[in-house]
Amino acid sequence: MTDYRVINNHTVRLYQHKLIKDCYTVHSNFKKMFPEGDSTEYYKYYNVFCATAPDPVWYNIFTDLKSIIREFIGHNNPLWVQSWLNFHQEHEVLDWHNHFWDYHGYISIDPKNSETEFRNYTIKNIPGNIYIGPGNREHRVVVKRSYSDGPRITLGFDIKDNPSNIYNQMSLIPI
C-alpha cells in the first residue's frame, strides 16, 4: 500500500498544447518581473493559478486539483496551496531536494521522458499525471532520454493544512 497517489488528468491531456503555450507566456511574464530569477526558485512570490487567471481551462485544472487534494487528505478543514512553474532545459532539472510542507505534488504538462525519483520509489512522468503525497520527502528529476525540443514543464505544488502565522510569501491561496 502506498501513501501517495498518481492520477492522470483528462483536462491536461486534452489541452496539453494550449497549456504548453500558456506556460511559455507565464514564463515570459515571470522573466519580465524577475529578470534574474527562476520560476521555480521564486515560487513564494506567485501562484501559477493566479498567473493564468481567468482562463477556463486553467480554472478546470485547478478545480480538479482541489478535488484531488481534498480526496487525498480526507477532510474539509481549511487548506492552502502554493503552485509554481517548473520550466527547465535538460541541464536545469532539479537534483535532490525536499519540500518541508504537509503535502507536496506536481502536475506533468510536458515532462519529456523523465521520472521523479524519491528515496523509496519512482514515478514515471506522463503528460496529465498529477502526483500527490506527503511533504518532507527527498526527490529529484531523472532525465531518461535527452531532449532539446523545448523545456520540461511541470507545475509543482505544496499544501499547508495547519493554520499558523502569516507567511512571508505571496503564493499561498485557500482551497
C-alpha atoms as a printed R data frame, in Angstrom:
    type eleno elety resid chain resno       x      y       z
1   ATOM     1    CA   MET     A     1   0.000  0.000   0.000
2   ATOM     2    CA   THR     A     2   1.339  3.413  -0.941
3   ATOM     3    CA   ASP     A     3   0.889  6.706   0.886
4   ATOM     4    CA   TYR     A     4   0.846  8.712  -2.328
5   ATOM     5    CA   ARG     A     5  -1.370  8.833  -5.400
6   ATOM     6    CA   VAL     A     6  -0.902  9.436  -9.143
7   ATOM     7    CA   ILE     A     7  -3.978 10.450 -11.134
8   ATOM     8    CA   ASN     A     8  -3.965 11.100 -14.880
9   ATOM     9    CA   ASN     A     9  -5.980 14.236 -15.617
10  ATOM    10    CA   HIS     A    10  -8.110 14.325 -18.763
11  ATOM    11    CA   THR     A    11  -8.122 18.141 -18.999
12  ATOM    12    CA   VAL     A    12  -4.304 18.328 -19.053
13  ATOM    13    CA   ARG     A    13  -4.103 15.615 -21.724
14  ATOM    14    CA   LEU     A    14  -6.846 17.188 -23.847
15  ATOM    15    CA   TYR     A    15  -5.414 20.723 -23.698
16  ATOM    16    CA   GLN     A    16  -1.707 19.910 -23.452
17  ATOM    17    CA   HIS     A    17  -0.662 22.042 -26.458
18  ATOM    18    CA   LYS     A    18  -2.588 25.060 -25.152
19  ATOM    19    CA   LEU     A    19  -1.141 24.590 -21.669
20  ATOM    20    CA   ILE     A    20   2.399 24.420 -23.037
21  ATOM    21    CA   LYS     A    21   1.811 27.659 -24.951
22  ATOM    22    CA   ASP     A    22   0.332 29.262 -21.815
23  ATOM    23    CA   CYS     A    23   3.337 28.133 -19.750
24  ATOM    24    CA   TYR     A    24   5.647 29.887 -22.217
25  ATOM    25    CA   THR     A    25   3.566 33.047 -21.677
26  ATOM    26    CA   VAL     A    26   3.682 32.668 -17.874
27  ATOM    27    CA   HIS     A    27   7.439 32.124 -18.059
28  ATOM    28    CA   SER     A    28   7.883 35.201 -20.260
29  ATOM    29    CA   ASN     A    29   5.767 37.318 -17.901
30  ATOM    30    CA   PHE     A    30   7.695 35.962 -14.937
31  ATOM    31    CA   LYS     A    31  11.031 36.911 -16.555
32  ATOM    32    CA   LYS     A    32   9.772 40.485 -17.002
33  ATOM    33    CA   MET     A    33   9.046 40.701 -13.266
34  ATOM    34    CA   PHE     A    34  12.113 38.760 -12.094
35  ATOM    35    CA   PRO     A    35  14.767 39.028 -14.856
36  ATOM    36    CA   GLU     A    36  17.444 37.306 -12.785
37  ATOM    37    CA   GLY     A    37  15.137 34.749 -11.220
38  ATOM    38    CA   ASP     A    38  13.955 31.256 -11.979
39  ATOM    39    CA   SER     A    39  10.231 30.491 -11.807
40  ATOM    40    CA   THR     A    40  10.997 27.513  -9.552
41  ATOM    41    CA   GLU     A    41  13.381 29.353  -7.254
42  ATOM    42    CA   TYR     A    42  10.946 32.250  -6.818
43  ATOM    43    CA   TYR     A    43   7.944 30.010  -6.006
44  ATOM    44    CA   LYS     A    44   6.945 32.052  -2.969
45  ATOM    45    CA   TYR     A    45   6.291 35.226  -4.969
46  ATOM    46    CA   TYR     A    46   3.461 33.996  -7.212
47  ATOM    47    CA   ASN     A    47   0.927 31.229  -7.753
48  ATOM    48    CA   VAL     A    48   0.696 29.772 -11.255
49  ATOM    49    CA   PHE     A    49  -3.098 29.573 -10.991
50  ATOM    50    CA   CYS     A    50  -3.228 33.324 -10.370
51  ATOM    51    CA   ALA     A    51  -0.796 33.912 -13.233
52  ATOM    52    CA   THR     A    52  -3.138 32.021 -15.608
53  ATOM    53    CA   ALA     A    53  -6.424 33.553 -14.450
54  ATOM    54    CA   PRO     A    54  -9.117 33.979 -15.702
55  ATOM    55    CA   ASP     A    55  -8.645 31.171 -18.271
56  ATOM    56    CA   PRO     A    56 -11.392 28.474 -18.146
57  ATOM    57    CA   VAL     A    57  -9.015 25.558 -18.894
58  ATOM    58    CA   TRP     A    58  -6.733 26.542 -16.022
59  ATOM    59    CA   TYR     A    59  -9.804 27.007 -13.829
60  ATOM    60    CA   ASN     A    60 -10.863 23.432 -14.619
61  ATOM    61    CA   ILE     A    61  -7.401 22.081 -13.792
62  ATOM    62    CA   PHE     A    62  -7.395 23.998 -10.503
63  ATOM    63    CA   THR     A    63 -10.887 22.689  -9.698
64  ATOM    64    CA   ASP     A    64  -9.733 19.132 -10.451
65  ATOM    65    CA   LEU     A    65  -6.617 19.657  -8.331
66  ATOM    66    CA   LYS     A    66  -8.678 20.916  -5.389
67  ATOM    67    CA   SER     A    67 -10.850 17.775  -5.579
68  ATOM    68    CA   ILE     A    68  -7.789 15.512  -5.758
69  ATOM    69    CA   ILE     A    69  -6.244 17.275  -2.755
70  ATOM    70    CA   ARG     A    70  -9.444 17.091  -0.701
71  ATOM    71    CA   GLU     A    71  -9.945 13.411  -1.507
72  ATOM    72    CA   PHE     A    72  -6.304 12.572  -0.739
73  ATOM    73    CA   ILE     A    73  -6.183 14.491   2.545
74  ATOM    74    CA   GLY     A    74  -9.648 13.374   3.586
75  ATOM    75    CA   HIS     A    75 -11.065 16.350   5.474
76  ATOM    76    CA   ASN     A    76 -12.824 19.648   4.810
77  ATOM    77    CA   ASN     A    77 -10.751 21.800   7.167
78  ATOM    78    CA   PRO     A    78  -9.032 24.894   5.770
79  ATOM    79    CA   LEU     A    79  -6.195 24.188   3.327
80  ATOM    80    CA   TRP     A    80  -3.808 26.434   1.412
81  ATOM    81    CA   VAL     A    81  -1.872 25.639  -1.749
82  ATOM    82    CA   GLN     A    82   1.054 27.258  -3.494
83  ATOM    83    CA   SER     A    83   1.869 26.284  -7.055
84  ATOM    84    CA   TRP     A    84   4.687 27.309  -9.357
85  ATOM    85    CA   LEU     A    85   6.035 26.675 -12.839
86  ATOM    86    CA   ASN     A    86   8.992 24.333 -13.362
87  ATOM    87    CA   PHE     A    87  10.320 25.334 -16.811
88  ATOM    88    CA   HIS     A    88  13.662 23.591 -17.302
89  ATOM    89    CA   GLN     A    89  16.059 22.634 -20.039
90  ATOM    90    CA   GLU     A    90  17.735 19.247 -19.614
91  ATOM    91    CA   HIS     A    91  20.749 20.644 -17.726
92  ATOM    92    CA   GLU     A    92  18.455 22.575 -15.330
93  ATOM    93    CA   VAL     A    93  16.271 19.756 -13.953
94  ATOM    94    CA   LEU     A    94  16.126 19.563 -10.184
95  ATOM    95    CA   ASP     A    95  18.585 17.412  -8.268
96  ATOM    96    CA   TRP     A    96  17.854 16.009  -4.797
97  ATOM    97    CA   HIS     A    97  15.707 18.437  -2.807
98  ATOM    98    CA   ASN     A    98  12.882 18.471  -0.308
99  ATOM    99    CA   HIS     A    99   9.663 20.344   0.435
100 ATOM   100    CA   PHE     A   100   9.125 20.932   4.147
101 ATOM   101    CA   TRP     A   101   5.350 21.145   3.815
102 ATOM   102    CA   ASP     A   102   2.457 18.972   4.949
103 ATOM   103    CA   TYR     A   103   1.909 17.660   1.402
104 ATOM   104    CA   HIS     A   104   3.634 18.030  -1.946
105 ATOM   105    CA   GLY     A   105   2.801 17.219  -5.544
106 ATOM   106    CA   TYR     A   106   3.215 18.129  -9.165
107 ATOM   107    CA   ILE     A   107   1.328 18.158 -12.454
108 ATOM   108    CA   SER     A   108   3.096 16.915 -15.589
109 ATOM   109    CA   ILE     A   109   2.359 19.226 -18.526
110 ATOM   110    CA   ASP     A   110   5.295 18.365 -20.833
111 ATOM   111    CA   PRO     A   111   7.584 16.224 -18.669
112 ATOM   112    CA   LYS     A   112   9.686 14.907 -21.582
113 ATOM   113    CA   ASN     A   113  10.986 11.395 -20.927
114 ATOM   114    CA   SER     A   114  11.651 11.800 -17.221
115 ATOM   115    CA   GLU     A   115  10.998 10.235 -13.873
116 ATOM   116    CA   THR     A   116  10.744 11.685 -10.414
117 ATOM   117    CA   GLU     A   117  12.866  9.565  -8.140
118 ATOM   118    CA   PHE     A   118  12.056  9.517  -4.445
119 ATOM   119    CA   ARG     A   119  14.313  7.688  -1.984
120 ATOM   120    CA   ASN     A   120  11.989  4.627  -1.908
121 ATOM   121    CA   TYR     A   121  10.049  4.763  -5.172
122 ATOM   122    CA   THR     A   122   9.995  6.287  -8.665
123 ATOM   123    CA   ILE     A   123   7.170  7.963 -10.603
124 ATOM   124    CA   LYS     A   124   7.231  7.844 -14.420
125 ATOM   125    CA   ASN     A   125   6.208 11.284 -15.607
126 ATOM   126    CA   ILE     A   126   3.465 11.186 -18.248
127 ATOM   127    CA   PRO     A   127   1.544 14.213 -19.568
128 ATOM   128    CA   GLY     A   128  -1.521 14.722 -17.407
129 ATOM   129    CA   ASN     A   129  -0.197 12.885 -14.368
130 ATOM   130    CA   ILE     A   130  -0.848 14.545 -11.041
131 ATOM   131    CA   TYR     A   131   1.283 13.202  -8.195
132 ATOM   132    CA   ILE     A   132   0.316 13.947  -4.575
133 ATOM   133    CA   GLY     A   133   1.936 12.632  -1.432
134 ATOM   134    CA   PRO     A   134   3.331 13.572   1.939
135 ATOM   135    CA   GLY     A   135   5.712 16.506   2.082
136 ATOM   136    CA   ASN     A   136   9.185 16.317   3.551
137 ATOM   137    CA   ARG     A   137  10.253 13.595   1.128
138 ATOM   138    CA   GLU     A   138  13.505 13.952  -0.810
139 ATOM   139    CA   HIS     A   139  13.231 13.594  -4.574
140 ATOM   140    CA   ARG     A   140  14.891 14.541  -7.858
141 ATOM   141    CA   VAL     A   141  14.167 14.574 -11.579
142 ATOM   142    CA   VAL     A   142  15.906 11.964 -13.725
143 ATOM   143    CA   VAL     A   143  16.035 12.550 -17.489
144 ATOM   144    CA   LYS     A   144  15.649  9.164 -19.175
145 ATOM   145    CA   ARG     A   145  16.246 10.411 -22.733
146 ATOM   146    CA   SER     A   146  17.991 13.583 -23.780
147 ATOM   147    CA   TYR     A   147  15.773 16.355 -25.155
148 ATOM   148    CA   SER     A   148  16.282 19.643 -26.978
149 ATOM   149    CA   ASP     A   149  12.736 20.385 -28.191
150 ATOM   150    CA   GLY     A   150  11.884 22.917 -25.500
151 ATOM   151    CA   PRO     A   151  11.763 22.896 -21.718
152 ATOM   152    CA   ARG     A   152  10.464 20.214 -19.430
153 ATOM   153    CA   ILE     A   153   7.265 21.728 -17.992
154 ATOM   154    CA   THR     A   154   5.600 20.734 -14.738
155 ATOM   155    CA   LEU     A   155   3.660 22.569 -12.045
156 ATOM   156    CA   GLY     A   156   4.865 21.963  -8.511
157 ATOM   157    CA   PHE     A   157   2.565 22.453  -5.545
158 ATOM   158    CA   ASP     A   158   2.763 22.382  -1.740
159 ATOM   159    CA   ILE     A   159  -0.149 22.197   0.677
160 ATOM   160    CA   LYS     A   160  -0.457 23.604   4.183
161 ATOM   161    CA   ASP     A   161  -3.202 22.145   6.362
162 ATOM   162    CA   ASN     A   162  -2.384 23.596   9.757
163 ATOM   163    CA   PRO     A   163  -3.289 27.264  10.235
164 ATOM   164    CA   SER     A   164  -0.423 29.328  11.558
165 ATOM   165    CA   ASN     A   165   1.062 32.802  11.385
166 ATOM   166    CA   ILE     A   166   1.091 34.657   8.100
167 ATOM   167    CA   TYR     A   167   3.969 33.510   5.933
168 ATOM   168    CA   ASN     A   168   6.459 35.869   4.363
169 ATOM   169    CA   GLN     A   169   5.317 34.935   0.858
170 ATOM   170    CA   MET     A   170   2.548 35.693  -1.601
171 ATOM   171    CA   SER     A   171   1.957 32.292  -3.152
172 ATOM   172    CA   LEU     A   172  -0.448 30.535  -0.782
173 ATOM   173    CA   ILE     A   173  -4.131 30.612  -1.749
174 ATOM   174    CA   PRO     A   174  -7.014 28.931   0.081
175 ATOM   175    CA   ILE     A   175  -8.734 25.869  -1.347
